Amino acid sequence: MAQALLSPYAVDAPPAADLPTLDADETLRYSRHLLIPDIGVTGQRRLKHARVLLIGAGGLGSPAALYLAAAGVGTLGLVDFDVVDVTNLQRQILHGTKDVGRSKLASATDRLRDVNPHVGVEGFDTRLTSQNALEILRDYDVIVDGTDNFATRYLTNDACVLLGKPNVYGSIFRFEGQASVFATADGPCYRCLFPEPPPPGLVPSCAEGGVLGVLPGLVGTIQATETIKLLLGIGEPLAGRLLLIDALATRFRTVRLRRHPACPACGTREIRELIDYDAFCGARTAGAEQLADAVPEITPTELADRLSRGDDFDLIDVREPHEWEIARIPGAQLIPLAAVENALATLDPAREIVIHCKGGVRSATAARQLRAAGFARVWSLAGGITRWSQEVDPSTPRY
């Protein structure tokens, strides 16, 4: 693969003479790559020289890391501070049942070394923050964004723009996925597509809304493909295009994106340092925590005591009907959050009301609605039915 054939999006690499060589085992292992004229021996040596950082070892990071390791990317960095939970196993294929309770970094490192012992794995057992992001990202060629929250997406984007690193983006929700390549030399960044984060609580997380288990495999594999193209300097990356995936209809389409001249990150370059992204996305000022603090809370133990005493109050479940089928608290009345406003006329403002959902965010939102409508004695169940299962009734299924 001659240097002259590299695309404008190619990641910088030393001259072919200075690239690491392949030993006999690597030559055999990567033989199907070596047979492709666009890759060949020089391209495989570029992959061996490359350093890729994956933000997150979860749903998107799992397939991306596995395929990048198998492809022979020389060094993979992983940023993750979570532990493996049984609910991860439906989609996070880096981890297995035996890994439940282990650090995701430890689990992922073992799996990747088994996939390809020629690949080095560098782990960062920490949350990516404004204080450490530039230092962590600085020594990598390509950044793969496998995060699941807006604060870290904006943080990753801004760090990539400041450092001049391509940001291979992916996101998933239920049956829908997105992928793109941001922060290339002339292309748009994540802020060009989403100048402002959505209001806190408006977009549910996968933990709240669910995700088809195979969907991260689709999107994460696309992220791995885009990363390899950038490292090799071949093909047409998704820079300037947003790939939209509808798995339910098996439909793929792309939308053209342009760099926004007023973008504070890649346009006007107003952003010269990393900011407080939790505050920017409202996680501390008006997000889930603040919504929970805005109304009185009752703990699951306190609710159980009141139910056992036969206290007179209404218990309302604001989850969706399909969640109600999974698990419920005895005595609760189902009124999905979207139906609360229309149900106000059927409720008695003089009665005491306890509201619950899965984790406490939707119940806090509903409680605020009721209080604004004149209901003075309203409580939100702290931690929702998940905490109820943990602290009161373990027979209540968790999901």
Secondary structure, DSSP 8 states (H G I E B T S, - for coil): --GGG--TT------GGGS----HHHHHHTHHHHTSTTTHHHHHHHHHH-EEEEE-SSTTHHHHHHHHHHHT-SEEEEE---B--GGGGGT-TT--GGGTTSBHHHHHHHHHHHH-TTSEEEEE-S---TTTHHHHHTT-SEEEE---SHHHHHHHHHHHHHHT--EEEEEEEBTEEEEEEES-SSS--HHHH-SS---TTSS--HHHH-B-TTHHHHHHHHHHHHHHHHHHT-S--SBTEEEEEETTTTEEEEEE----TT-TTTTS----S---HHHHTTTTTTSHHHHHHTS-EE-HHHHHHHHHHT---EEEE-S-HHHHHH---TT-EE--GGGHHHHGGGS-TTS-EEEE-SSSHHHHHHHHHHHHTT--SEEEETTHHHHHHHHT-TTS---
